[in-house]
Amino acid sequence: MTLGDLIPLRDPRPLYLQAEDALVQFLAKTEPGEQLPSEPQLAQKLGVSRSTLREALRVLKDKGLIVRRHGVGTFVQPRPPLIPSGLETLESLDVVADRLGTVVSTIQVQIEEQPASPELVEKLLLPPGALVTCVRRVKMAGEQRVAFMEDMVPATVASAEELRSEFQDSVLDYLRKRGKPQPDYARADIRALPADGELAMRLARPLGTALLLLEEVLYSEEGKPMDYSRNYFVPGYFSFHVIRRIGSR
């Protein structure tokens, strides 16, 4: 790695965004654990101020691309393994990770029953006042918190007592193993959003960190809603794709 690999900035976007992109390309040519040049050298090469450079470095640190050691310097973080998932296939993160040989663990599991909110009454087609079993947990890849997941299951489908005694890592896998009703398909939406206070705390990320939200309703073979889930993923650890085919004319 040499400073000759770093490209000066030449586009109209905010300087810190340009600096971030240039540094990402620079990091792609470095080895994990390698130390970056000093801040004055980087700022001079990019043609930006030290404050602009520090903002770009802060973003890269939040994304887990670099690690900064006080009084020592800035180093390239080892690349995290990507967990690819085809959205056209309905399977849990744990099943995908196991197939790829990636170690994913679950921490901070919370299971409780509570009255369904108006939103859940609508999404799960429940009568007002119905109870839902809420399952919340954080997913780890190695020592990194990479996802926060929450499922809301009608208590008539699975009670809190049942899930506390039998739940392991995935509500989908639990429902599939148990059967009756058997999960069949899901309607999913995916979008980006900034981490609010609770998400930032659960994922140990700065407030406002960009997250990917996969929101879906799971349906039984009879077409009845049996789970509503919100899954928040930290970018850089997951790769989602969809296979699209040419339609008939």
C-alpha positions, 0 to 999 in steps of 0.5 A: 500500500502506498499513497500513490494508490489514493485518488484525489477528489474531483466531484461535486458531492460533500467532501467527506462523502468523496473522502469516504469513497476514496478511502474505501477504494484505498482500503480494498488494496490493503491487507487486514491489520495494515496501518494507514498513513498518518492523518496529515498525509491522508488529508494532503493527498485527498486535498481536504481538511483534517476535520473532513478527513476525521469525519470520513474516518469516523464513518469508516470506523462505524462501518467496521472497516477500520479500527483506531487505536489512541496514540498508535494509529489507524488500522485496516479491520479484517473483512467480515464474512458476507452472509448472502441470502436470496430473498426468493427463498424463505429461510432463517439467517441461522440456516443460511449461515450454517450452510455457509459455515459461518458462525452466528450466535444469539444473545439478549433473547427477550420473550413476552406476551403483550396486547397487540397494537393497532398496527399488529391487529391490522397486519396479523388480522387479529381481534382488538385486545388479542395477545401477541408473543414478542421475541426480540434478540441480537445476532452476533457474527464473531464478536460483532453485533450484526442484526437485531430481530423482533417477531410478533406471533399471535399467542394463539399460534405460539404462547410465550410459555411455549417459546420460552421452553422451545425457542433456540435461535429462529422463530421461523425454524421453530414454527416450521419444526412444530408444524400445524399451522405450517408456514408457507410464504411471506410478504416482505419489504426491505428499506434503509433507515437510520438507527434510533436510540434503541437500535443504536444501543442494541447493536452497539452502533452510533445513533443514526447509523444506516441499517437495512430493515427487512419487514415481513408477514409470514403466512400459513398454508391456509393463507393466515398471518402467523408472524410479523417480523422486523429484522434490522441488519448492519450493512457490510455483513449481509448481501441480499439478492433477488432472481428476476426472470423475463416475464411473458409478453 
